[in-house]
Amino acid sequence: MRTTMAKAFFLLLALLLGANALLTPAHPHFEAEAVFGFWPLFGLAGGLALCVAGGAMLAPLLRCADREDRDAR
């Protein structure tokens, strides 16, 4: 079941990537929009930036919890 869902997911991703190659924006608002794969790469970079920022914001909170656990022993 799980491998079937994974195969279907990757097939859908491949189809969407193919559609991205065929359907270019009629009127790009800026030059980068006309480049093949710009929006997927933009989304990937944005998602990675959010993960890094979230980890940086969470690190002090986890450090404080570890310190309190160590002091309680």
C-alpha positions as CSV (number, residue, x, y, z in Angstrom):
1,M,0.0,0.0,0.0
2,R,2.7,2.4,1.0
3,T,4.9,1.8,-2.1
4,T,1.8,2.2,-4.3
5,M,1.1,5.6,-2.8
6,A,4.7,6.6,-3.1
7,K,4.8,5.6,-6.8
8,A,1.5,7.5,-7.5
9,F,2.9,10.6,-5.7
10,F,6.2,10.6,-7.7
11,L,4.2,10.0,-10.9
12,L,2.1,13.0,-10.1
13,L,5.2,15.1,-9.4
14,A,6.7,14.0,-12.8
15,L,3.5,14.9,-14.6
16,L,3.4,18.3,-12.9
17,L,7.0,18.9,-13.9
18,G,6.2,18.0,-17.4
19,A,3.2,20.4,-17.4
20,N,5.6,23.1,-16.1
21,A,7.8,22.6,-19.2
22,L,4.8,22.9,-21.6
23,L,2.9,25.7,-19.9
24,T,5.0,28.7,-19.7
25,P,3.6,31.9,-18.2
26,A,2.0,34.1,-20.8
27,H,3.2,37.3,-19.2
28,P,6.0,36.8,-16.7
29,H,6.0,39.6,-14.1
30,F,9.8,39.5,-13.9
31,E,12.6,37.8,-15.9
32,A,13.1,34.8,-13.5
33,E,9.5,33.6,-14.0
34,A,10.3,32.7,-17.6
35,V,13.1,30.3,-16.6
36,F,12.1,26.6,-16.6
37,G,11.6,25.3,-13.0
38,F,11.8,28.7,-11.3
39,W,8.7,28.3,-9.1
40,P,9.6,24.8,-7.9
41,L,13.1,25.9,-7.0
42,F,11.7,29.0,-5.4
43,G,9.3,26.9,-3.3
44,L,12.1,24.6,-2.3
45,A,14.4,27.4,-1.3
46,G,11.6,29.1,0.7
47,G,10.7,25.8,2.5
48,L,14.4,25.2,3.3
49,A,14.7,28.7,4.6
50,L,11.7,28.3,6.8
51,C,13.1,25.0,8.2
52,V,16.5,26.6,9.0
53,A,14.8,29.7,10.6
54,G,12.5,27.5,12.6
55,G,15.4,25.4,13.8
56,A,17.3,28.5,14.8
57,M,14.4,29.8,16.8
58,L,13.8,26.5,18.5
59,A,17.4,25.9,19.5
60,P,17.5,28.2,22.5
61,L,14.2,26.7,23.8
62,L,15.6,23.2,23.6
63,R,18.9,24.2,25.2
64,C,17.0,25.7,28.2
65,A,15.0,22.5,28.6
66,D,18.2,20.4,28.5
67,R,19.8,22.6,31.1
68,E,16.8,22.3,33.4
69,D,16.8,18.5,33.0
70,R,20.5,18.3,33.8
71,D,20.1,20.5,36.9
72,A,17.2,18.4,38.3
73,R,19.4,15.2,38.5
